[in-house]
Amino acid sequence: MEHKWLDWAKQLQSIAQAGLTYSNDVYDLERFELIRQISIEILSEQTGVKMENIKDLFANETGYATPKVDIRAVVFKDNKILMVREKLDGDWSLPGGWADIGLTPSEVAVKEVKEESGFDVKVTKLLAVQDKKCHPHPPSPFHVYKMFIQCEIIGGQPMEGIETSAVEFFSENELPPLSIARNTKNQIEMAFKNLNNTQEPVYLD
């Protein structure tokens, strides 16, 4: 699903980041910084985003480059799926976000549901671990793994969050406009498939 130029740019960024972290030779450091600059130029040229903004994305990235982890909570009530409207783009997504240092995936799912929808939940099942580049999301400067975790409501009430402007449940045939940077129609369909088939295996990649 990913553009080849984006794959190249991210690979160059990964090589540069590792080199800048582990190399001690001043000349090698210069070369790795040049490689990082080339990756930034590729992203800027292809996306129209200013190089300064793209450089800021990677400024705090150090150490060996690894994929980021995005966790999405799948919550059902009366055969309808919980979704929140994102303030950033006005479209709808499963509650979730970047994994937090110090928290387990389950703890992140519970936290995100509470913060974005107002509901208290408990985790019941891991549904999928997907590589974002293998699915029809918009291009991303980062390599991202997405974890979909099914949860059950145990309390709370619908409430908007800092990043969300509405909380609602939707049937599979009446889905709202989706925030496809966060979730796709196929991923929502996968969630409903698991709801109706408890023996469905964990989906990988």
C-alpha positions in Angstrom: 0.0 0.0 0.0 3.0 2.3 0.6 4.6 4.6 -2.0 8.1 3.4 -2.9 9.5 6.9 -2.3 8.1 6.9 1.2 9.6 3.5 1.9 13.0 4.7 0.6 12.8 7.9 2.7 12.0 6.0 5.9 14.8 3.5 5.3 17.3 6.3 4.8 16.0 7.9 8.0 16.4 4.6 9.9 20.0 4.1 8.7 20.9 7.7 9.5 19.3 7.5 13.0 21.2 4.3 13.9 24.5 5.8 12.5 24.2 9.0 14.4 23.5 7.0 17.6 26.3 4.4 17.4 29.1 6.0 15.3 31.9 7.9 17.0 33.8 8.9 13.9 33.3 12.6 13.0 33.4 11.9 9.3 30.8 9.1 9.6 28.6 11.3 11.7 28.7 13.9 8.9 27.7 11.2 6.3 24.8 10.0 8.4 23.6 13.5 8.9 23.7 14.0 5.1 21.7 10.8 4.7 19.1 12.1 7.2 19.0 15.4 5.2 18.4 13.5 2.0 15.5 11.6 3.6 14.0 14.9 4.8 14.3 16.4 1.3 12.6 13.4 -0.3 9.6 13.7 2.1 9.4 17.5 1.6 9.6 17.3 -2.2 6.9 14.6 -2.3 4.5 16.0 0.3 4.9 19.7 0.0 5.6 20.0 3.7 8.4 22.4 4.7 11.7 20.7 5.5 11.9 22.4 8.9 8.6 20.8 9.9 9.7 17.3 8.7 13.0 17.7 10.5 11.2 18.5 13.7 9.4 15.1 13.4 12.7 13.3 13.7 14.5 15.7 16.1 13.8 13.7 19.2 14.2 10.3 17.5 17.4 8.6 18.8 18.8 5.1 19.2 18.0 2.2 16.9 14.9 3.1 14.8 11.9 0.9 15.6 8.3 1.0 14.5 5.9 3.2 16.6 2.9 1.5 18.1 -0.6 2.8 17.7 -3.3 1.1 19.9 -7.0 1.1 19.1 -9.7 -0.1 21.4 -12.6 -2.0 20.0 -15.7 -1.6 22.2 -19.2 -2.9 21.4 -22.6 -2.2 22.9 -25.8 -3.7 21.5 -23.9 -4.9 18.4 -22.8 -1.4 17.7 -19.2 -0.2 17.8 -17.9 2.7 19.9 -16.3 5.6 17.9 -15.2 9.1 18.7 -15.0 12.1 16.5 -11.5 13.5 16.2 -11.2 17.3 16.6 -8.1 17.3 14.4 -9.9 16.2 11.2 -13.6 16.0 12.1 -13.9 12.4 11.2 -14.4 9.3 13.4 -12.1 6.7 14.8 -11.8 3.9 17.4 -10.5 5.3 20.7 -6.8 5.1 20.8 -3.4 6.6 20.2 0.3 6.1 20.5 1.5 3.6 23.1 2.8 5.2 26.3 6.2 4.4 27.9 5.6 2.5 31.1 2.1 1.2 30.2 1.2 -2.2 28.9 -0.9 -2.4 25.6 -4.0 -3.2 27.7 -3.4 -0.3 30.0 -3.1 2.1 27.1 -6.4 0.8 25.6 -8.2 1.3 28.9 -6.7 4.8 29.3 -7.5 5.9 25.8 -11.1 4.8 26.0 -11.6 6.7 29.3 -9.9 9.9 28.0 -11.6 10.0 24.6 -15.0 8.6 25.4 -15.7 8.7 29.1 -16.3 4.9 29.4 -14.5 2.6 31.8 -13.5 -0.7 30.2 -11.7 -4.0 30.8 -9.6 -5.7 28.1 -11.0 -9.0 26.8 -9.0 -9.9 23.6 -6.3 -9.0 21.2 -7.9 -8.8 17.8 -5.0 -7.8 15.5 -1.5 -6.5 15.1 -1.2 -4.8 11.7 1.6 -3.1 9.8 0.1 0.3 8.8 1.9 0.3 5.4 0.1 -2.9 4.4 -3.3 -1.2 4.7 -5.0 1.7 2.8 -4.0 4.5 5.3 -2.6 7.8 4.0 1.3 7.9 3.8 3.0 8.3 7.1 6.6 9.4 7.9 6.8 6.7 10.5 6.7 2.9 10.3 3.7 2.0 12.5 2.4 -1.2 14.0 -1.3 -1.0 14.9 -2.8 -3.1 17.7 -6.6 -3.6 17.9 -7.7 -4.6 21.4 -11.3 -5.6 22.2 -12.7 -4.2 25.5 -15.9 -4.5 27.5 -17.7 -1.5 29.1 -17.8 -1.8 32.9 -18.8 1.7 33.8 -18.6 5.4 33.0 -20.8 7.5 30.6 -20.2 9.1 27.2 -18.1 12.2 27.5 -16.0 14.2 25.1 -12.3 14.4 25.6 -9.5 16.9 24.9 -9.0 15.4 21.4 -12.6 14.3 20.7 -15.8 16.2 20.0 -18.4 13.5 20.1 -19.0 9.9 21.3 -21.4 7.5 19.6 -22.1 3.8 18.8 -22.5 2.8 15.1 -23.8 -0.4 13.4 -21.7 -2.0 10.7 -24.0 -0.7 8.0 -24.2 2.9 9.2 -20.6 3.9 9.7 -19.7 7.6 9.8 -16.9 9.2 7.8 -13.8 7.5 9.0 -10.5 9.1 10.0 -8.5 6.8 7.7 -5.2 7.9 9.2 -6.4 6.1 12.3 -8.7 3.3 11.0 -10.0 2.0 7.7 -13.3 0.5 6.8 -11.7 -3.0 6.5 -10.4 -2.7 10.1 -13.9 -1.8 11.4 -15.3 -4.8 9.4 -12.6 -7.0 11.0 -13.8 -5.9 14.4 -17.4 -6.8 13.6 -16.3 -10.2 12.2 -14.7 -10.9 15.6 -17.8 -9.8 17.4 -19.8 -12.5 15.5 -17.1 -15.2 15.7 -15.4 -15.5 19.0 -13.1 -18.2 17.5 -11.6 -15.8 14.9 -7.8 -16.0 15.2 -5.6 -12.9 15.8 -4.9 -11.1 12.6 -1.2 -10.5 11.9 0.4 -8.0 9.4 
